[in-house]
Amino acid sequence: MKNSFPNNPKQLFAHVICGVALIFCYASLALGQVNSGSNGSDGAFNPATNTVINMADHPNGIYQYTSVTISNGVTVTFIPNANNTPVTWLVQSNCEIDGTVDVSGQSFVGSPVVCVGGPGGWAGGSGGSNPSPGQGPGGGQAGFNYNNLTTYGGQASFGTVGNQAGINQGANGQALPGNIYGNNFLMPLLGGSGGGGASIGYGGSGGGGAILIAANSQIDVMGGILANGGNGASGYQGGSGGSGGAIRLVSTIISGAGQVSANGGSGMGGGYSAYWGWVYITTSAGSGRIRFDTFQNNFGGQINGVFTQGFQPIIIPVAGQGVQLSIARVAGAAVSSTPTGQLVSPDAIISGQQANPIPIVVNCSNLPLDTLITVTVKPASGASVSAVGYNTTGTMASSTATVSLTMPRGGGIIYATAGTSN
């Protein structure tokens, strides 16, 4: 929601707009049993050899299987559809992965013009004399010039921030990494971002893709599910890495001793030192996110990425069942349910005598209790200010969070987001 404040130091005022960070929907759920919602229209998926799935015939990325069995030694990869959606497998019974399911981003393979992301992920930036930043909300910044020396693109970020090479005396030969984004619930399901292009030569690599597997009975991973970011080229003209993507598993039981990985890709950074001269350093892009939603987690394998677990009975977005966030009150003053979002007609006015911090009440719908709620004030001038709280009062269908925030003077915007913690 947006909130504005007049420049008069005697009063504050707020513009409010809806700032929905997550879109949720519900799948049918019996006590202690997941219902993936699969109608079985894609039948059983049991590839006997390495298989490339062209997602063009599934423009929404949703596959409705009766069962899935990926045998040992079999690798399943994907060609993204035109909408670049994540991969969603809905399974009526069990999903057994003894081989590999891979939605990783593209690594440098001999000077591609652009390294693409996995399905649901973003491409790397282009390199050369006019480099571009990596695509996606966590894309690494483009390379720049330092003391007439060409430099490397920034590493992409997602669940964690990508590394940046630093050299003696502060000379830095690598652009800034991207920003952290997303949330623990992986809703919406987002992939990894691309690395920044290098002014020294090559472009950045692609971000890892995103995959959701929901199975009624059990997901067993003895092989691997991979959503790694692409690796950049090494050496003098090296490129930056793509961030890891997203993997969400939803089932009554999750088991196995394999690997679930959303690592960030490696890349090349560097810098100039008066003592050492130009130095090359290998750095890494940020890790992706992994979520297990299950009643029984028996998985004993390797997990690479920012990991959370719980049980969230939400699988595919359904119209009318999304999360709703609205700023209801600011310092006790009610905010209109139909805010204008215009600085010239503030949605809330607060007395200049009001002491900081100011309580801000956020109404939440279709959001699990104890979700992190972040309220941010972006003044017309100056740095943004944020504070956090949790929706501890109410139910999943309707709850409230009260966040205490130090309000700056003057006009600006207030907005709320949900589930942005790591």
C-alpha positions as CSV (number, residue, x, y, z in Angstrom):
1,M,0.0,0.0,0.0
2,K,1.2,3.5,-0.7
3,N,1.1,6.3,1.8
4,S,2.1,10.0,1.3
5,F,3.2,12.6,3.7
6,P,3.1,16.4,3.2
7,N,6.3,18.4,3.5
8,N,4.7,20.3,6.4
9,P,6.8,19.1,9.4
10,K,3.7,19.4,11.6
11,Q,1.9,16.5,9.9
12,L,2.5,13.2,8.2
13,F,0.2,11.5,5.8
14,A,0.0,8.2,4.0
15,H,-0.7,7.0,0.5
16,V,-1.8,3.3,0.4
17,I,-1.7,0.9,-2.4
18,C,-1.9,-2.9,-2.2
19,G,1.5,-4.5,-2.2
20,V,1.0,-8.2,-2.6
21,A,4.3,-10.2,-2.6
22,L,2.9,-13.7,-2.7
23,I,0.0,-15.4,-4.6
24,F,-1.4,-18.4,-2.9
25,C,-3.9,-21.1,-3.7
26,Y,-5.1,-24.2,-2.0
27,A,-5.1,-27.8,-3.0
28,S,-7.6,-30.3,-1.6
29,L,-6.3,-31.7,1.7
30,A,-7.3,-34.5,3.9
31,L,-5.9,-34.8,7.4
32,G,-2.4,-36.2,7.1
33,Q,-2.6,-36.8,3.4
34,V,-1.6,-34.6,0.4
35,N,-3.8,-34.3,-2.6
36,S,-1.7,-32.9,-5.5
37,G,-4.8,-32.2,-7.6
38,S,-3.4,-34.2,-10.5
39,N,-6.1,-35.5,-12.9
40,G,-3.6,-38.0,-14.4
41,S,-4.1,-36.7,-18.0
42,D,-0.4,-37.0,-18.8
43,G,-0.3,-40.7,-17.7
44,A,2.7,-42.3,-16.1
45,F,6.1,-40.8,-16.7
46,N,8.8,-43.6,-16.8
47,P,11.5,-42.6,-19.3
48,A,14.0,-45.4,-20.1
49,T,16.7,-43.2,-21.5
50,N,17.9,-39.6,-21.2
51,T,14.9,-37.4,-22.1
52,V,14.5,-33.7,-23.1
53,I,11.0,-32.4,-22.3
54,N,10.0,-29.6,-24.7
55,M,7.5,-27.6,-22.6
56,A,5.9,-25.9,-25.7
57,D,2.9,-28.2,-25.5
58,H,2.4,-27.3,-21.8
59,P,2.2,-23.5,-21.9
60,N,1.4,-23.3,-18.2
61,G,4.2,-25.7,-17.3
62,I,1.9,-28.0,-15.4
63,Y,2.1,-31.8,-16.0
64,Q,-0.6,-34.1,-14.5
65,Y,0.9,-37.5,-14.0
66,T,-0.4,-40.7,-12.5
67,S,3.1,-41.7,-11.3
68,V,6.7,-40.7,-12.0
69,T,9.7,-43.0,-12.0
70,I,13.1,-41.7,-13.1
71,S,15.5,-44.7,-13.3
72,N,19.1,-44.7,-12.2
73,G,21.3,-43.3,-15.1
74,V,18.4,-41.4,-16.7
75,T,18.6,-37.6,-16.9
76,V,15.5,-35.5,-17.6
77,T,16.1,-31.9,-18.9
78,F,13.8,-29.3,-20.3
79,I,13.3,-26.8,-23.1
80,P,11.4,-23.8,-21.6
81,N,8.1,-22.9,-23.1
82,A,7.3,-19.5,-24.6
83,N,6.1,-18.2,-21.3
84,N,9.2,-19.4,-19.5
85,T,7.1,-20.9,-16.7
86,P,8.5,-23.1,-13.9
87,V,8.1,-26.9,-14.2
88,T,5.2,-28.2,-12.1
89,W,4.7,-32.0,-11.7
90,L,1.4,-33.0,-10.1
91,V,1.5,-36.8,-9.3
92,Q,-1.4,-38.9,-8.2
93,S,0.7,-41.5,-6.4
94,N,4.5,-41.7,-5.9
95,C,7.4,-39.9,-7.5
96,E,10.6,-41.9,-7.4
97,I,13.8,-40.2,-8.7
98,D,16.8,-42.5,-8.9
99,G,18.2,-40.7,-11.9
100,T,18.4,-36.9,-12.3
101,V,15.9,-34.1,-13.0
102,D,17.7,-31.0,-14.1
103,V,16.4,-27.5,-14.5
104,S,19.8,-25.8,-14.2
105,G,20.8,-22.6,-16.0
106,Q,23.1,-22.6,-19.0
107,S,26.8,-22.4,-18.3
108,F,29.4,-20.8,-20.7
109,V,29.9,-23.3,-23.5
110,G,32.2,-21.5,-26.0
111,S,30.9,-17.9,-26.3
112,P,27.1,-18.0,-26.6
113,V,25.5,-14.6,-27.2
114,V,23.3,-15.1,-24.1
115,C,23.3,-17.9,-21.6
116,V,19.7,-18.7,-20.9
117,G,18.2,-19.6,-17.6
118,G,16.4,-22.9,-16.7
119,P,12.6,-22.9,-17.0
120,G,11.3,-20.1,-14.8
121,G,14.8,-18.7,-14.5
122,W,16.5,-15.7,-16.2
123,A,19.3,-15.2,-18.7
124,G,22.7,-13.7,-18.1
125,G,23.7,-10.3,-19.4
126,S,25.6,-9.8,-22.7
127,G,29.3,-9.0,-22.6
128,G,31.5,-6.8,-24.7
129,S,32.0,-3.0,-25.1
130,N,28.4,-2.3,-24.0
131,P,27.7,-5.0,-21.4
132,S,24.2,-5.5,-19.9
133,P,23.2,-6.6,-16.4
134,G,21.9,-10.1,-15.7
135,Q,18.1,-10.5,-16.2
136,G,15.8,-11.2,-13.2
137,P,15.2,-9.5,-9.9
138,G,18.6,-10.6,-8.6
139,G,20.6,-10.1,-11.8
140,G,24.3,-9.1,-11.4
141,Q,25.3,-5.6,-12.5
142,A,27.1,-5.1,-15.8
143,G,30.9,-4.8,-15.8
144,F,32.4,-1.3,-15.7
145,N,35.8,0.4,-16.4
146,Y,38.3,0.9,-13.6
147,N,41.4,3.0,-14.3
148,N,40.9,2.2,-18.0
149,L,40.9,-1.5,-17.3
150,T,37.9,-3.5,-18.5
151,T,36.2,-5.5,-15.8
152,Y,33.9,-8.4,-14.8
153,G,30.1,-8.6,-14.4
154,G,28.5,-9.0,-11.0
155,Q,27.4,-12.3,-9.7
156,A,23.6,-13.0,-9.5
157,S,21.8,-13.4,-6.2
158,F,18.6,-15.1,-5.0
159,G,18.4,-16.7,-1.5
160,T,21.9,-15.4,-0.7
161,V,24.0,-12.5,-2.2
162,G,26.6,-13.4,-4.8
163,N,30.3,-12.9,-3.9
164,Q,32.3,-9.9,-5.2
165,A,36.0,-10.0,-5.7
166,G,38.0,-7.3,-3.8
167,I,41.7,-6.5,-4.3
168,N,44.3,-4.6,-2.2
169,Q,43.9,-0.8,-1.8
170,G,40.2,-1.0,-2.6
171,A,40.6,-1.5,-6.4
172,N,37.7,-3.7,-7.4
173,G,37.5,-5.4,-10.7
174,Q,34.0,-6.8,-10.4
175,A,30.6,-5.1,-10.6
176,L,28.1,-5.4,-7.7
177,P,26.1,-8.6,-7.2
178,G,22.3,-8.5,-7.5
179,N,19.8,-8.3,-4.7
180,I,18.2,-11.0,-2.6
181,Y,14.6,-11.7,-3.5
182,G,11.8,-14.3,-3.0
183,N,10.6,-15.9,0.2
184,N,10.7,-19.1,2.3
185,F,7.4,-20.5,0.9
186,L,8.5,-20.3,-2.7
187,M,5.2,-18.6,-3.5
188,P,5.2,-17.4,-6.2
189,L,7.7,-20.0,-7.6
190,L,10.6,-18.0,-9.1
191,G,13.8,-19.2,-10.6
192,G,17.3,-17.8,-10.4
193,S,18.7,-14.7,-12.0
194,G,21.4,-14.2,-14.6
195,G,25.0,-13.0,-14.0
196,G,26.1,-9.6,-15.3
197,G,27.9,-9.2,-18.6
198,A,31.6,-8.4,-18.5
199,S,33.1,-5.4,-20.3
200,I,36.2,-7.5,-20.6
201,G,34.6,-10.0,-22.9
202,Y,32.0,-12.6,-22.1
203,G,28.4,-12.4,-20.8
204,G,27.0,-13.8,-17.6
205,S,25.5,-17.3,-17.2
206,G,21.9,-18.2,-16.8
207,G,20.0,-18.6,-13.5
208,G,18.8,-22.0,-12.3
209,G,15.2,-22.8,-13.1
210,A,12.3,-23.6,-10.8
211,I,10.5,-26.8,-10.3
212,L,7.6,-27.9,-8.0
213,I,6.8,-31.6,-7.5
214,A,3.7,-32.4,-5.6
215,A,2.8,-36.1,-5.0
216,N,0.0,-37.6,-3.0
217,S,1.9,-40.4,-1.3
218,Q,5.7,-40.1,-1.4
219,I,8.6,-38.3,-3.1
220,D,11.7,-40.5,-2.9
221,V,15.0,-38.9,-4.1
222,M,17.9,-41.3,-4.4
223,G,19.3,-39.5,-7.4
224,G,19.2,-35.8,-7.9
225,I,17.0,-32.8,-8.4
226,L,19.2,-29.9,-9.7
227,A,18.4,-26.2,-10.2
228,N,21.9,-24.9,-10.2
229,G,23.0,-21.6,-11.7
230,G,25.2,-21.7,-14.8
231,N,29.0,-21.3,-14.5
232,G,30.8,-18.5,-16.2
233,A,33.9,-18.9,-18.4
234,S,37.3,-19.0,-16.6
235,G,40.4,-17.0,-17.3
236,Y,41.0,-13.6,-18.7
237,Q,37.7,-13.2,-20.4
238,G,35.6,-15.0,-17.7
239,G,32.0,-14.3,-17.1
240,S,29.8,-14.2,-13.9
241,G,27.6,-17.0,-12.6
242,G,23.9,-17.3,-12.5
243,S,22.2,-17.8,-9.1
244,G,20.7,-21.0,-8.0
245,G,17.0,-21.6,-8.8
246,A,14.1,-23.0,-6.8
247,I,13.0,-26.5,-5.8
248,R,9.8,-27.1,-3.9
249,L,8.6,-30.6,-2.9
250,V,5.1,-31.3,-1.5
251,S,4.1,-34.8,-0.4
252,T,2.9,-36.8,2.5
253,I,6.4,-38.3,2.9
254,I,9.7,-37.1,1.5
255,S,12.5,-39.6,1.6
256,G,15.8,-40.7,0.0
257,A,19.5,-40.2,0.3
258,G,20.2,-38.3,-3.0
259,Q,20.9,-34.7,-3.7
260,V,18.6,-31.6,-3.9
261,S,20.7,-28.8,-5.2
262,A,20.2,-25.1,-6.0
263,N,23.8,-23.9,-6.0
264,G,24.9,-20.6,-7.5
265,G,27.3,-20.8,-10.4
266,S,30.9,-19.9,-10.3
267,G,32.4,-17.0,-12.1
268,M,35.5,-14.9,-12.6
269,G,36.2,-11.6,-10.8
270,G,39.3,-9.6,-10.5
271,G,40.9,-6.3,-9.7
272,Y,44.0,-4.3,-9.9
273,S,46.6,-4.0,-7.1
274,A,49.6,-1.7,-7.2
275,Y,51.7,-4.5,-5.9
276,W,50.3,-7.5,-7.7
277,G,49.0,-5.9,-10.8
278,W,45.9,-7.4,-12.4
279,V,44.6,-10.4,-10.4
280,Y,41.9,-13.0,-11.2
281,I,39.7,-14.5,-8.5
282,T,36.9,-17.1,-8.8
283,T,33.7,-16.0,-7.1
284,S,30.3,-17.6,-6.7
285,A,26.7,-16.5,-7.4
286,G,24.1,-16.6,-4.7
287,S,22.4,-19.8,-3.7
288,G,18.8,-20.6,-4.7
289,R,15.9,-21.7,-2.4
290,I,14.6,-25.1,-1.5
291,R,11.4,-25.9,0.3
292,F,10.0,-29.2,1.7
293,D,6.2,-29.1,2.5
294,T,5.5,-32.5,4.1
295,F,4.0,-34.3,7.1
296,Q,7.1,-36.6,7.4
297,N,10.6,-35.6,6.3
298,N,12.8,-38.7,6.0
299,F,15.2,-37.3,3.6
300,G,18.8,-38.0,4.6
301,G,20.6,-36.8,1.5
302,Q,22.4,-33.6,0.5
303,I,20.6,-30.2,0.3
304,N,22.4,-27.3,-1.3
305,G,20.6,-24.0,-1.1
306,V,18.6,-21.9,1.4
307,F,16.4,-24.6,2.9
308,T,13.2,-24.4,4.8
309,Q,10.5,-26.9,5.7
310,G,7.0,-27.1,7.1
311,F,3.6,-27.9,5.7
312,Q,1.9,-25.4,3.5
313,P,-1.2,-26.8,1.8
314,I,-0.9,-24.5,-1.2
315,I,0.1,-25.8,-4.6
316,I,-1.3,-24.0,-7.6
317,P,-2.7,-20.4,-7.7
318,V,-6.5,-20.3,-8.0
319,A,-8.4,-17.1,-8.9
320,G,-9.8,-15.5,-5.8
321,Q,-7.7,-17.4,-3.3
322,G,-4.6,-15.3,-3.4
323,V,-2.9,-13.5,-0.6
324,Q,-4.3,-10.1,0.1
325,L,-2.4,-7.4,2.1
326,S,-3.8,-4.1,3.0
327,I,-2.6,-1.4,5.3
328,A,-5.6,-0.8,7.5
329,R,-4.4,1.8,10.1
330,V,-1.5,4.1,10.4
331,A,-0.9,5.6,13.9
332,G,-4.5,4.7,14.8
333,A,-5.9,6.5,11.8
334,A,-8.0,4.3,9.4
335,V,-6.9,4.0,5.8
336,S,-9.5,3.9,3.0
337,S,-10.2,0.4,1.6
338,T,-9.9,2.0,-1.9
339,P,-6.7,4.1,-1.6
340,T,-5.9,6.6,-4.3
341,G,-2.1,6.3,-4.2
342,Q,-1.8,9.9,-5.1
343,L,0.5,12.4,-3.3
344,V,-2.0,15.2,-3.9
345,S,-4.8,13.4,-2.1
346,P,-3.2,11.5,0.9
347,D,-4.9,8.3,2.1
348,A,-4.0,9.0,5.7
349,I,-2.9,12.1,7.6
350,I,-0.9,11.8,10.8
351,S,-0.3,14.6,13.3
352,G,3.2,15.9,13.6
353,Q,2.9,15.5,17.3
354,Q,2.6,11.7,16.9
355,A,5.6,10.1,18.6
356,N,7.8,7.6,16.8
357,P,7.7,4.7,16.3
358,I,4.3,4.6,14.7
359,P,2.1,1.5,14.8
360,I,1.0,0.3,11.4
361,V,-1.7,-2.4,11.2
362,V,-1.7,-4.7,8.1
363,N,-4.7,-6.9,7.3
364,C,-3.8,-10.2,5.7
365,S,-6.0,-12.8,3.9
366,N,-5.1,-16.3,2.9
367,L,-1.7,-16.1,4.6
368,P,-0.3,-18.6,7.1
369,L,0.0,-17.3,10.7
370,D,3.4,-16.1,11.9
371,T,4.5,-15.1,8.4
372,L,7.0,-12.3,8.3
373,I,5.4,-9.0,7.3
374,T,7.7,-6.2,6.1
375,V,6.4,-2.6,6.0
376,T,8.5,-0.1,4.0
377,V,8.3,3.7,3.9
378,K,9.8,5.2,0.8
379,P,9.9,9.0,1.3
380,A,9.8,11.4,-1.7
381,S,13.5,12.1,-0.9
382,G,15.9,10.2,1.2
383,A,16.5,6.5,2.0
384,S,13.7,4.0,2.6
385,V,12.9,2.8,6.1
386,S,11.6,-0.7,6.9
387,A,10.4,-2.6,9.9
388,V,9.0,-6.1,10.4
389,G,6.4,-7.9,12.3
390,Y,4.3,-11.1,12.1
391,N,0.6,-11.8,11.6
392,T,0.0,-13.5,14.9
393,T,-3.7,-12.6,15.4
394,G,-6.5,-14.3,13.6
395,T,-6.6,-17.3,11.2
396,M,-5.0,-18.2,7.9
397,A,-8.1,-16.8,6.2
398,S,-8.0,-13.5,8.0
399,S,-5.3,-12.2,10.2
400,T,-3.5,-9.0,11.3
401,A,0.0,-7.8,11.9
402,T,1.1,-4.7,13.8
403,V,4.4,-3.3,12.8
404,S,6.1,-0.4,14.7
405,L,8.0,1.8,12.3
406,T,9.9,5.1,12.7
407,M,8.1,7.3,10.2
408,P,10.1,10.0,8.3
409,R,8.6,13.4,7.6
410,G,7.3,14.5,4.2
411,G,5.5,12.9,1.3
412,G,6.1,9.3,0.3
413,I,4.9,5.8,-0.1
414,I,4.1,2.9,2.3
415,Y,3.9,-0.7,1.2
416,A,3.8,-4.1,2.8
417,T,5.2,-7.4,1.6
418,A,4.9,-10.9,3.1
419,G,7.3,-13.8,3.6
420,T,10.5,-12.0,2.6
421,S,12.7,-13.4,5.3
422,N,15.5,-16.0,4.7
